[in-house]
């Protein structure tokens, strides 16, 4: 009997070791799906026609929906509270499950659009947070929505439980039934009383109103994000070039990943030591730059509809800027995807974790500059 059990245990361990690396990296799966959903993973894009119900979702995946897309993702990793993420059309975000201090933290890095998140009761040292370009929402076991308008407005509402909302000043407010929390560019969070029975109508009217404000000030939004882009791109390119100085290590990691392998412990430690400085610097820039990049893709769509035509600065029109952006965005998108992949490979060699908190890495610099763009324009109502 004991021999039989031992043989079964050995077989189970062998089968587990033989699982593809992708299966071991899964943190959840797609529970429901409508058309128009893509996944960026491991430097490649999984197109809409290859995304299906039941498909695994991996740590560091970036999901995107177009104007027809909708999906629901179940997060069921032992490192996270059970979580359901409902993804609305025109939304982009990523997952990052990491250890921050002694806590297992699941970060939903929201870039554009709208998400509905339902989190089961947290246990032990589990955290679930939603990070946007200018705020951090900490979840305490709840059902809530986060929406970002094209102009950068944020609305947080909770159908049950409480959501901690922290802005760039460190102010903490709570979204809960009867109270929503709003943040406009250049301003701090504020609470707005809304009856639970009126919440759906309020959300719809809020978005429609912010869209009207955005359309009447589209050139201002394009100017703000174009300015960020022009200032950050050279830094991103320089940091990316520094990281590529370790091409030999990176190519080795890519080969190992294709074979489902990882080098020896001492070997991996030496490789991580070589990469960590450049990788930390690049991720710090990426936290900001990636959001600017995707926001400009969103704003370009409105520009082509006729919004935001005019001069961004002397000698640079919005037309000329988007012509430049079109020439650069594919290569930039590939570099960003590669960086997420390298981060993932680093974490695999580091007990599944990357040694940094993304939000805190970018917090001081991003908040120190982001809101000033709108303040300089003299229109904090945008």
Residue pairs with C-beta under 8 A, 6 or more apart in sequence:
20 260
21 257
21 260
21 348
22 56
22 58
23 56
25 58
25 59
25 344
25 348
26 56
26 57
26 58
26 77
27 57
27 58
27 59
27 75
27 76
27 77
27 79
27 80
27 95
27 97
27 106
28 56
28 57
28 73
28 74
28 75
28 76
28 77
28 83
29 54
29 55
29 56
29 57
29 73
29 74
29 76
30 51
30 52
30 53
30 54
30 55
30 57
30 71
30 72
30 73
30 74
31 53
31 72
31 73
31 74
31 84
32 53
32 70
32 71
32 72
33 51
33 52
33 53
33 70
33 71
33 72
34 68
34 69
34 70
34 71
35 48
35 68
35 69
36 48
36 65
36 66
36 67
36 68
36 69
36 70
36 89
37 48
37 51
37 63
37 64
37 65
37 69
37 70
37 71
37 87
38 45
38 46
38 47
38 48
38 51
38 63
38 64
38 65
38 66
39 45
39 46
39 51
39 57
39 61
39 62
39 63
39 64
40 46
40 61
40 62
40 63
40 64
40 337
40 340
41 58
41 60
41 61
41 62
41 341
42 257
42 341
42 344
43 334
43 337
43 338
43 341
44 337
45 337
48 69
51 71
57 63
57 73
57 75
57 95
58 95
58 344
59 95
59 96
59 97
59 344
59 347
59 352
60 94
60 95
60 96
60 340
60 341
60 343
60 344
60 347
61 94
61 95
62 92
62 93
62 94
62 337
62 340
63 71
63 73
63 87
63 91
63 92
63 93
63 94
63 95
64 91
64 92
65 71
65 87
65 88
65 89
65 90
65 91
65 92
65 113
66 89
66 90
67 89
67 90
68 89
69 87
69 89
69 90
69 91
70 86
70 87
70 88
70 89
71 86
71 87
72 84
72 85
72 86
72 87
73 84
73 85
73 87
74 82
74 83
74 84
75 82
75 83
75 84
75 85
75 95
75 106
76 82
77 97
77 106
79 97
79 104
79 106
79 126
79 352
80 97
80 104
80 106
80 126
80 128
81 106
81 119
81 120
81 121
81 122
81 123
81 126
81 128
81 141
82 119
82 120
83 106
83 117
83 118
83 119
83 120
83 128
84 117
84 118
85 108
85 115
85 116
85 117
86 115
86 116
86 117
86 118
87 93
87 113
87 115
88 113
88 114
88 115
88 116
89 113
90 112
90 113
90 298
91 112
91 113
91 114
91 115
92 111
92 112
92 113
92 294
93 108
93 109
93 110
93 111
93 113
93 115
94 108
94 109
94 111
94 340
95 106
95 107
95 108
95 109
96 106
96 107
96 109
96 354
96 358
97 104
97 105
97 106
97 107
97 352
98 104
98 105
98 107
98 347
98 353
98 354
98 357
99 105
99 351
99 352
99 353
100 127
100 357
102 125
103 125
103 126
103 127
104 124
104 125
104 126
104 127
105 126
105 127
105 128
105 129
105 357
106 126
106 127
106 128
106 129
107 129
107 130
107 131
107 358
107 359
108 115
108 117
108 128
108 129
108 130
108 131
109 131
109 358
110 130
110 131
110 132
110 146
110 148
111 132
111 133
111 148
111 290
111 291
111 294
111 295
112 148
112 150
112 294
112 295
112 298
113 147
113 148
114 145
114 146
114 147
114 148
115 130
115 145
115 146
116 143
116 144
116 145
117 128
117 130
117 139
117 143
117 144
117 145
117 146
118 142
118 143
119 128
119 139
119 141
119 142
119 143
120 141
121 141
122 128
122 139
122 140
122 141
127 138
127 139
128 138
128 139
129 136
129 137
129 138
129 139
129 359
130 136
130 137
130 139
130 146
131 137
131 358
131 359
132 146
132 148
132 154
132 291
133 148
133 152
133 288
133 291
133 295
133 366
133 370
134 152
134 154
134 167
134 168
134 183
134 185
134 366
134 367
134 370
134 371
135 154
135 165
135 166
135 167
135 168
135 183
135 189
136 165
136 166
136 359
137 144
137 146
137 156
137 163
137 164
137 165
137 166
137 175
138 163
138 164
138 166
139 161
139 163
139 164
140 161
140 162
140 163
140 164
141 161
142 158
142 159
142 160
142 161
142 162
142 163
143 158
143 159
143 160
143 161
144 156
144 157
144 158
144 159
144 161
144 163
144 175
145 155
145 156
145 157
145 158
145 159
145 203
146 154
146 155
146 156
147 154
147 155
147 203
147 206
147 207
148 154
149 207
149 210
149 211
149 214
150 211
150 214
150 221
150 295
150 298
150 299
150 302
151 185
151 210
151 213
151 214
151 217
151 221
151 382
152 184
152 185
152 221
152 295
153 182
153 183
153 184
153 185
153 210
154 182
154 183
155 180
155 181
155 182
155 203
155 206
155 207
156 163
156 165
156 175
156 180
156 181
156 182
157 175
157 180
157 181
157 194
157 199
157 202
157 203
158 175
158 176
158 177
159 177
159 196
159 199
160 177
161 176
162 174
162 175
162 176
163 174
163 175
163 176
163 181
164 172
164 174
165 172
165 173
165 174
165 175
165 181
165 183
165 189
166 172
166 189
167 183
167 188
167 189
168 188
168 363
168 367
168 370
168 371
169 188
171 188
171 189
173 181
173 189
173 190
173 191
174 181
174 191
175 181
177 196
178 193
178 194
178 195
178 196
179 191
179 192
179 193
179 194
180 191
180 192
180 194
180 199
180 202
181 189
181 190
181 191
181 192
182 189
182 190
182 192
182 206
183 189
183 190
184 380
184 381
184 382
185 224
185 370
185 371
185 373
185 374
185 380
185 382
186 371
186 373
186 374
186 375
186 379
186 380
186 382
187 371
187 380
194 202
213 381
213 382
214 221
214 302
214 382
215 302
215 307
217 379
217 382
218 299
218 302
218 303
218 307
218 308
219 307
219 308
219 309
219 310
219 312
219 318
220 374
220 377
220 379
220 382
221 299
221 308
221 382
222 296
222 299
222 303
222 308
222 312
222 318
222 321
223 312
223 313
223 318
223 373
223 377
224 373
224 374
224 377
225 292
225 295
225 296
225 299
226 296
226 312
226 316
226 318
226 321
227 312
227 313
227 373
228 288
228 292
228 369
228 370
228 373
229 289
229 292
229 293
229 296
229 325
232 285
232 288
232 289
232 292
233 289
233 328
233 332
235 285
235 289
236 282
236 285
236 286
236 289
236 332
236 335
239 278
239 281
239 282
239 285
240 282
240 335
240 339
242 278
242 281
242 282
243 250
243 275
243 278
243 279
243 282
243 339
243 342
244 250
245 278
246 274
246 275
246 278
249 271
249 274
249 275
250 275
250 342
252 263
252 271
253 271
253 342
253 345
254 345
256 262
256 263
257 345
257 348
262 268
262 348
262 349
263 271
263 349
268 349
271 349
272 346
272 349
272 350
275 342
275 346
276 346
276 355
279 342
279 343
279 346
280 356
280 361
282 339
283 339
283 343
283 354
283 356
283 358
283 361
284 361
284 362
284 365
286 336
286 339
287 358
287 359
287 361
287 362
287 366
288 362
288 365
288 366
289 336
290 336
293 329
293 332
293 333
293 336
296 325
296 329
297 329
299 308
300 322
300 325
300 326
302 308
303 309
303 318
303 322
308 318
309 317
309 318
309 319
310 317
310 318
311 317
311 318
312 318
312 321
343 354
346 354
347 353
347 354
374 380
374 382
